[in-house]
Amino acid sequence: MDNTIYPKLIEEALATVTYPGTKKSLTESDMLIDTPVVTKKTKDNGQEYWHVRVDLRFPRETDPFLKSTVKATEAAIHYHCGSDIDIEIRTEFKTKPRPEVGKMLPGVKNIIAVSSGKGGVGKSTVSANLAISLARLGYQVGLLDTDIFGPSMTKMFGVEDIHPYAIEKDGRQLIEPVEKYGVKLLSIGFFVNPDTATLWRGGMATSALKQLIADADWGELDYFILDTPPGTSDIHLTLLQTLAITGAVIVSTPQQVALADARKGIDMYRNEKVNVPILGLIENMAWFTPAELPDNRYYLFGKEGCQQLAEEMHVPLLAQIPIVQSICENGDAGTPAALDINSTTGQAFLSLAQSVVTVVNRRNAELPRTEIVGIKKS
């Protein structure tokens, strides 16, 4: 062994390596945790060699430049100090890694998926008003808009111009949910242009969804409401593979075409590989009552279709929500109907919230915790 290797030489080699994230050297980027450790070792055949250990700190575990930087570090040490050096690169991270599946949201007691077989049945309206009504009952409530391609909660809560900020907590950078009407809220709508279509592949959408779940400071919640997109999609599968969902409520109108799709939604959750309990059905747009004829009911989409489906599926009918013009107007204005507890719709949503609390308590007393759907590896 001709050349003596010492830590200063290693540091000088590291000063030649540029980290793409800052466009500065490793030493200028303050990525070197400690002085490199240089040790003389001996192989089984008696030949001596130098072993160098370098500890680097990266911003986060998912750093896109991690592998290339490690390779560049090894190459620089070999080039400047000797090609026969044995190199060990250890990595640490400023931001702690995301919790594993199954350990996310430790402070959340109940996760409720609000689902529908088809679009246009008022599922997001129900989700928003259910969350607000649960908060008015005194519960800690979070609401996640999981519809990545058609988010609507920012408008319904009147927070379109608000941008969530990041906080540092327990060594991680976390998104702080927006809080309004007693509900903690997050939606991809906070982070995209509302006038531009979200042209993402499925992988990008599911990655964004996981970030809204795992990289946000949801804290302690009694109820975490998931406003899911219509139908059955990658988003639903991601939710089922990420969270242990306490139960699902299915929203439908009384119309037969909507009920046919609602059956598909129920089947998805009841699939033996999923096995998420159906907490009940919600019949939205159950009837129309004109303001000038408060005693009249006009069944525009059929009568008691959800009641019949609930009996067929052996699940409770949690509520029948009438068509009232103010529901739409309040949603567009960012003041959901549940805020007015003296109105007919406000009372209907408050009654729905009480029913949800009842069925969740019963479900938790009678059934085991839902298991997260496993991911098959080919």
N, C-alpha and C positions, 0 to 999 in steps of 0.2 A: 504494500500500500504506500504509494509515493506521496500523495498530497494529503495534507491535514485539512480537514473540514471543520469549520467552526461557525457558530450561529450568525456572526456578522456577514459572512459570505452568503449565507442563505437569505438573509434579509435584503442584501443588495440584489440578489437574483429576483426576489419577490417584487422589488421596486420597478422591475422591468415589465411586470405583468399588468396589463390594463384590464380593469373590470368594466365590462360594457354598460353596466347599470349606471355608473357615474362618469365613465370615460376618464377615470383617473387610475393610478396604480393601486395595487392592493394595500400598500402601506398608507398612501394618501387617503384612501377610502376607509381607513381605520378598520380593516377587515382581519388584520393579524391579531389574534387574541392574546398571544404571549410570545415570548422569545422562542424561536424554533429550538427543538431538542435534538442535539446531535450525539449519537452514541456509536462507539466502535464495537462491532460484534464479530463473532467467529462462526464460520460455517462448520458443518460436520467434518469436512475434509481438512479443517485447520486453517483455511483461508480467511483472512480478516476482510471486513468490509464496513462501510459507513451506513448507518441507518439514520434517516432524518424524519422527524415528525413535525408537521406544520398544522396548527389549529387555525381555521378560518371561520369567520362569522359572516353569514349571509343574511340579507334582510328577512327572508322567509323561506320555508321549506319548499315552496313551489316556484322558487326563483328560476326563471327560464335560462339564466346564464350559469347555473351552478356547474353542470357537467363540463361545459366548455372551459370555464375558469379553472376547475380542478385539473383538467388536462393541460392547460396552458401553464399552470403552476409547476406541474411535474416536468414539463418540457424545459422550462426556464432553469430549474434547478439542475437538470441533467446537462444542459448546454453550458451553464456558467460554472458548475462545480464538479462535474464528472458524470459520465454516462453509466457508471457501474454503481451509483448510489442507490440504496433501497429507500424508497420514499413512501411515507404514510401521511395521507391528508385526512384530518378530522374536520368535520363541519358542525357548526352550531348555528342557531338562528335567532335573530333579534325578536321575531314574532313567533310565538309558540304555534305548533301545528294545529290544524283543525281537529276537534274531537272525533273519535272514531264513530262509525255508525252504531247506534245503540246507546251512545253516551252523550248524544246531543240533547240540548234543552233539558238539563237535569232539574230545573226549577219549574217545569211545566207539568201540571197534574193531569189535565185532560186535553186531548187533541181531537177536534171535531172537524171532519171533512164535510163541507156543504157541496153537494154534487147534483148534477142533472144529466139526463141522457142526451138532451139537445139544447141548443142555444135559444135565447129569446123567452125563457120562461121566468125570468126575474131572479135568477139564483144569486147574482151579485147584490141585488137590492135586499134580498132576504139575509145574506151574509152580513151586510153592513148593519142592518137594523137589529139582527140577532145579537151581534157583538155589542152594540150600544145598549140594548135592553139588558144584557147580562151585566154590563158595567153599572147600569142604573140599579140593579139588584144588589150591588155591593161587591161584585166579584172582580178580580184582577183579570183583564182580558187582553189578548193579542189577536190581531187579524192580519193574515198574510194573503195578499192577492197573488195567487199562483198562476194566473192566466198571463203568461209571458207575452203572448202575441196580441192580446186584447185587454190590457189592464184598464180598470175603470174606477178603482177605489180612490185614487187621488182626486178625481172629480166629485165623487159621491161625498167625500169628506171635506171638500173645498180646500185642498192643500196642494193644488197643482203647481203653485209657485214656490213651494218649500223644497229644499234639498237637504236630505239627511247628511249628517257629518259623522266622521269616524272618531271614536274615543279609544284610548288605550286602557285595557283592563286585563289583569292577570297575565301580563306579558303578550297580549294579542291586540291587534287593531280590529275593533268591532264597529259595525254600523249601528248608530243610535236610532231606533225606530221613532217615527213622528208620533206624538201623542195628541189626540183630540177626542173630545166627548168621552174621556175616560178610557179610550182604547189605544193601545200601542199598535201602530200601523206601518207596514212596509209593502211596497209594490215596485215592480220593475218600472212602473210609470214615473217614479221619481228620477230615474236615471236615463231615460230615453226621450227623444223629441216626440211630443204628443201628436205632431202633424206628419210624422214620417213612419212608414211601415217598418216593423222590426223583421228584417230579412236574415234570420238566423237558422242555421241547421239545428237538428234536434239536440246534438251534443252541447252546443253553445247555450241553448235554452235551459237544459237540465243543469248545466254548470252554474248558470246565473241563479237558478232556483235554489240550489244547494247553498250558494253563498248567502242568499237572503235568510236561509234557515240557520246555518251553522256559524256564519260570520257576523251575526247581529246580537246585540245585547238585549235579549228578550226578558231576562230576569225571571222573577217569580210570577207565574201566571196560574190562575185557576182554570181558565179555558183559553185554548189557542185555536182560533177558527181559521180553517183553510178554505178560501174561496177558490174552488177548482175550476178549470176550464170545462166547457161542455164536452160530452162524449167520453171516450176512453182512449187515452193517448200515452205518449212517453212521459208526459208530466205526471199523470196519475201513477204510472209505474215507478217513477223516481220517488214520489212521495211515499209509496208503499215500501220501497226499499231503503228509505232513509229514516222514516219515523214510525213509531208504534202508535198507530191511529186508534184512539179509544172507540170511535164509532163514526158512522156516516149518517147524514140526513139527506134525503133525496127530495129535490124540489121539482114539481111538475105542475102544469096546468091540467084542468079536467079533460082536455081534448084527447081523443083516442090516439092520435099520432104522437103526442107528447108522452102519453102513458106507455106506449110501445117502447119508446126510447128509455123511459124511466126503468122499465123492466131490465134492460140491458145494463143500466148503471147498477141496479141492485145485484144482478148476476155477477158483475165484476167484483164487487166487494164480498159476495158470498162464495166466490170460487174457492175451492178447497185449499189452493195454494196461497190465497190472500186471507180469507177468514176474518174479515173486519165486520163486526156486528152492525146491522142496520138499526139505528136508533128510532127511526120513524120517517114518515112522509110528511111533506108540507105541500098543501094545495094552494098555489098562488093563482091570482086572478080568478078566484072561485066564483065570484058574481060581481055584477055592477049595480051600484045603487046611486041614482042621481041625487044631487044635493037638494033639489026641489021636491023629491019624492023619497024621503028617508026610509019609508017603510017598504019600498019596492025593491025586489031583487030580480035582476035580469041575468040569466045564465048564458053568457055569450059563447063560452067554450064547452058547454055541456054541464051536466049537473052531477056532482059528487063522484066524479071519475076516480079521484085519489082515494076516496073512502072505500070504493069497491076494490081498488088495487091493494090498499092496505089490508083489507080483510083477506084477499087472495094470497098475499105474501106473509100474512100473520105478523104484521108489524103495526104499531100504533099510528094513527093520523094525528100529528102533533098540532096542526093548526090549519085553518082555512083563512087565507088572506084575501080580502075583496079587492076589486079594481077601484081605485080612487085616484082621481086626477092629481091630487096633491102628492101622492107617492112619487110620481114621475117628476113633478115640479121640484119637490124637495130634494130628490136625488141629484137633479141637474144643478140645483143651487148650492149643493154642499151642506144641506141641512136635513138629514134623513128623517123620515116620518116618526121614528121611534123617539125623537127628542120631545115630541108633544104627547105626553102620556094621557092627556085629557081627550085626545082625538080617538076616533074609532080605530084607525090603523095603529096608532100608538099603543092602544090597549091590546090590539091583536098581537103585536110583536112582543109586548111585555108578557102576555099569556104564553106565547111561543117559547120565550126564554125560560119561564117557569116550568113548562113541559119538558124542555131539554134538560134542565137541572134534574128533574125527577127521573127521567129515563137514564141519564148518565149515572146517577147514584144507584139505581137499580142494576144497571149493567155492571158496575164496579163491584157490587155486592154479590152478584150471581155468576159472573164470568171471569176467567183469568185474564191477565194482561195480554193485549194483542202482541203477537210476534211480528217482527219486521220480516218482510218477504225476502228470502234469500236470493242471491245473484248466482245464476248458473254460469260456470266457467267452462267454455268449450275446450 
